[in-house]
């Protein structure tokens, strides 16, 4: 038997047996699962190959999560094991612990939550689950907070290490998260009897790098500060956000970057919603695109390309993840302008259809190139045929410009077709309450 499969069976037994044994205790117990299977097909969008067969890709991804949750009085705990992989893969996929946390609550609204957990705040642009990805995002973190009377205040702290080594320093590389340490403060307020919410966030992230003068490991500190507003009356809604990054990035260069976004939506009951929006993410100035085959190294004294580090990128910058998931040449970024509009149709509660258009452009000046990057048309539909099962499908078409060809090294192949079909099933196997 495959060793990783043995590990999966051990995880399942470790989760289920204590859960079933604990069903007789006071409190509530839940055993649930998340099965996700998604097939994807791509044609074009990369450097043109010699044959049509080489210009396309098709594969099926899968993810399975098994979770146990327990709650009693002011105590809550949850453990979620996860496997992700590709159909036919010979490596056995990836086994990991997605969540493992405990939480203690007090009546005045204070709580403490410790362990591996999801962090999702506001529109998930800065802190997000990114559940489209097979593994998603979670953090090993201590969270302390208070919630009450429309106010929410959360304090977060994390410290990451590769191993429990007793010597050798505290260098952290290639771990579960890209950062060495993280501290954050998030505050949210909902105005009473008025559909306005506002959030403030401040975050310090320690990224491991190397001191250029000593060639010794060093943790460089970068900060993010910003605000998020949402106004949601009955027939329409509006959202806006602004975030600024400062400090030093992982290579020790000064960091000065920012982003802003705005989104509006109008509801036409009972079945239609129309939305428009605009995102601006700053980029490195005078971004030079080297000729094919050249390194094109550029010296920047300050990094001005914005990066949300662990936000839900797929949700914001196009379904094909051409931006902020896949990188540009040499790591520097010209930033992004994303102007979009769309319509959502819900003919019946179980079916939703969405159609949108995106126009992409660089945010900063490019040497010998124009700013526009391309046009993107996206179609998606979801059918919830059971309360815990849904089938989704989508198709996207991007027509890139010459600038996009050079930035992404897709010479001769600026058209990208992408289609996907996804089944998601989230059953609850067992639920008790005493």
N, C-alpha and C positions, 0 to 999 in steps of 0.2 A: 504494500500500500504506500502511495506517495506520502512522504514525510509531512508536507504542508497540509495534506488532507487529514492526516492524523491530528495535526494541531487544530484544525477546524472542528473535528469531532470532539476533541478535548474541551475546546472553548464552548461548544454547544452544551456539553454535559455540565461544565462548570457554571454555566448560566442557568440552565433549566432545573437541575436537581435542587439546588438551594431554594430556588423560587417556588417550586411545587411544595417543598417541605415547609416553607414559610407561609403557605396559604392558610394554615390554621391559626396563625398569629393575628393579633389585632392590627388593623391597617388595611390598605389596599395594595394589590399586587397586579401587575400587568406584564404579560409576555407578548411581544409583537415582533413583526418582521417587515422588511422592506426589500422587495424583489424588483429590480430594474434591469430591463434588457433593451438595448438600443442598437439598431443597425444604421450605418452611415455609408453614403456613397459620395465620392468627390470626383469631379472631372475638371481638369485645368487648374489655373491659379498658381502653379509652380513653374520652375524653369522647364521649357518645352523639351520633351523627350523625342526619341527617334520614331516611336510608334504610338498609335492611339492607346494601346493597352498600357503602356508605361505612363501615360498621362492621367490615369485614373486610379482610384483606390476604393476598396469596399471591405468592410469588416463589421463584426458584431461584438459589442461590448456588453459586459454584464456586471451587476453589483448585487450582493446579498448582505443584508444586515439583520442581525438577531439581537433583540434588546429585552432587558428586564428592568422594570421600574417598580419602586416600592415607596409608599408614603404612609406615615403614621404621625399624627399630631403635627409638630413643627419640624419633622424630619423627612427628607426626601432623598432618594438615591436612584441612580440609573447606571446601567452598564450596557454598552452596545458593541458587539463584535462585528467585523466587516471583512468581506472578501470581495475583491474586484479583479477583473481579468478580461481576456478576449477569448472568444470561442476558438478552440483549436490551439491555443497557446501552449507551448511545451514547458513553460516555466512554472506552471501551477498558479499563476496569478499572485496577487498581493494580499496577505492576511495582516490585519492590524486591529487595534483597539480604537474605535471611533469615539466612544464616550466612556468615561468612568468617573463619576463625581458624586459627592454628597453635599446636601444643603441643609442648613439649620435656620429656622425662621423664629422670630419673636413677635408677639402681638403688636407692638408699636410700629411694625413695618420694617425692622432691621433683619438682614439675612447675611449669611456667610455661605459661599459655595466654593468648593475646592476640588480640583481634579481636571481631567481632560473633558472639555465641554465646547459646545458651539457658542460662538459670539456673533450675534446678528443685531445691529442697531440701525434705527432709522430706515433709509432705503437700501441699506447693505452696500453702499458704495465704498465705505472705508472698512467696516467690520461686516463680513458676510459669510454665509455658509457655503456659497458657490456649489450648490447641490447638483448642478448640471454635470460637474466633473465627477468622475467615478468615485474618487476618494473623498471629495468635499474638503472643507476646512474645519479643523477643531484645534483648540489651544490647551496646553497644560498651564493652568492659571488659577490664581486665587482671586475671587471676586467678593467684595464686601459692599453692601448697599443698603439703601433705605428708600422705601416707596410709600407714598401716602398723600392724600389731598391734592392730587394732580401733579405731584412732584416725584421725580425718580432721580436718584443719585447713585452711580456705580463707580467703584474704584477697582482697578485691575492691576495685578502684578504677576510677572512671569520671569523665571530664571531657568535657562536651558543648558544642559550639559550632555555630552555624548555618553559618558560612563561615570560610575561612582569611583573614580580614581583617587587614590590617596596622595598622589604626587603627580608632577608633570604639568601643573598649572590648570587653568580653567578655559582653555581654548575650546571653542564649539564650532564645528564645521559639518555641513551636510547632514543636519539633523531633521527632526520631524517638522520643524519650522525654520524659516530662513533667518530668524533673529536670535541673538544671544539672550537679550533681556528686553522686557517691555513693561512699561507702566502707563496707565491711561485713566483718565477721568471723563465720565460721560454724565451729563445732566440734561433732563428733559422736563418740560412743563406743558401741561394741557390746560388751556384757559377754561375756567368753569362756564358752562352754558354757552360756549362759543366754540366753533369748530377750528380752532387754531392751536397748533402745537409747535414748540420750538425746542431745539436741542443745541447744546454746546459740547464740544469734544476737545480734549487735549491729550496728546499721546507722545511719549518718548520711547524710541526704539533703539536698542543697542545692537549694531551690526558688526559682526566679527570681520576683521581685515588684518592687514599687515602695515606696520609703521614703515614708511618709506625711508626714514633716516636710520633706523636700527634693524630693519628686517625682522622685527619681533612681532608676534601676534598682538593686536590691539583692538579694543572695542570702540567703534566710532558711534557717537550719539547723534541721532537726528530726531527732530520734533515735528509734530503736525498739530495745527490748531484750526478750528473751523466751526461753522454753524450750519444747521439744517432747519428749514421752515416748511410747514405743511398747513394748508388752509383747505378744508374739505366741507363746504356746504352740501346741500342735498343734491343739486343738479350739476355741480361742477367742482373741480378741485385744482389746486396749484401747489407746486413744490419748488423750492429753490435751495441751493447749497453753495457754500464757498469754503475751501480748505487751502491752507498755506503750509508748505514744508520748508524747514530750515535746519541748520546744524551741519553735519558732515555725513556723506554717504559712505558705503562700505570700503571705498578705495581712499578715503581720507579727504576727498575734494569737498569744498564748501557747497552747500545745497541751498538753493533759493528757487522754489517752484510753487505753482499754484494751480488751482482748477476752480471752475464755477459751472453750475448747471441750473437750468430752469425747465420746468415741465408743466403743461396745462392739459386738462381733460374736461370735456363736456359730455354729459350723459343725456341720451335721448331715449327715455323709457318707451317700451320695456326692453328693447333688444340691442340698441346701438350705443357705442362710446367712440368719440373722436378725440385724438390726442396729438399734441405737437410738443417738441422739445429741442433743446440745444445744449451741448456739452462743449466746454473749452478746457483743454489740458495743456499747460505750457510746455514748450520744448526747448532744446538746446539751440541757441542762435547760430546763424551762419553754418547750418548743417551742410556738410559737403558730401556729395554722393560720388564715390570713386568709380573710375571706369572698371569694366568687367576684368577680373583677374588682378586688380590692384588692391592693396590693403586699405589705403585711404585713411590712415591714422590722423586724427585731428586732436590738437591740444586744447582742452577746455580748462580754464581756471576756476570756473564755477559751473556746477551741474544745475540746469534749469528745467530739465525734463521731469514732469510730475509722475509719481508712482504711488498708487494706493496700497502697495505691498500685499495686502491680503483681503481685498474687496471682492465682490462678486462681479467680475469683469463681464462675463457672458451676458448678464442681464442688461448691460448698458451700451456696449460699443459694437453691436452687431452680432448676430447669432453665429457667424462663421469664425469668431474669435481671431480675426486678423490683426487686432490691436490689443496690446497689453496682456496677451497670453503667448502669442508668437512674437519674437523680437525683430527689430530692425537690424540692419547690418552694423556690426561693430558695437552694438549695445547702446549707443547714443540715440536719442529720439527727437524727431522734429515736432513732437506734440501731436495733438489731434483736435480738429473741430468736427463735431458730429451734429448735423441738423437733420431732424427726422419728423415724420408725420405718419399717422396710421389710423385705422378704424378697427374696432372690435365688434363682432356680431354674435349675439347669444340668442338663437332662435328658440331654444328650449333650455331649461336649467342644466341639462347634462351635456350640451354641445356648445363649444365656443370656437369661433373662427377669427383669426387676426391677420391683417394685411398691413404692411408698413413699407416706407421708403426712407433710405438714409443717403445723405450726401456727406462724403468725407473729404477733409482737407487738412493739410499740415497747419500747425499753429504758428510756426516761425518761418523766417525767410530762408529759402533754399538757394544755394549757389547754382546758377545756370539751370534751374528747374522751376516749374510753376507749383503753386500750393495744392490745387485740387488732386485728390487721390483716387476718387471713384464714386460710382453709384451702386446702391445695393437695394434689391427688392426682396422682401421676405414674406412668406406665406406660412401660416401654421394653423393647426386645428387640433382640438382635444375633445374626446368623447368619454365621459365618465359613465361606463355601462354598469358598474356596481358601485356601492358606496365606498369601497376600498380598492377599486380597480379602474384604471383609465388607459386609453389608447391615444397616443399623440403622433402626429406626423407633420413634417415641414419641408419646405423647399426654399432655397435662397439662390439668388443670381447676382453676382458682382461683376461690374464692368470697370476695370481699373484703368487709370491713366498711364502715360509714359512715366510720370513720377513714381507711381506705385510699382511699375515694373522694375525701376532702378532700385527703389528702397527695399523691395522684397526679393530681388533677383529672380523675377519671373519673366525674363526676356522672351518675347515671342509668344507669350501665353497669358494675356491680361484678362481673360474671361474665366470666371470660376462658377461652376454649378455644384451645389451641395444639397443633398436630400437625406432625410432621416425618418425612421419609424421607431417609436418607443412604446413599450408596455411597462406600466408601473402598477404594482400590486402591494398594498400595505395592510395585510390582515392582522387582526388581534387574536392570538391563539388562546389566550387565557386572561381572564379578568375577574378579580374577587374583591369584595369589600366586606369588612367585619366591623 
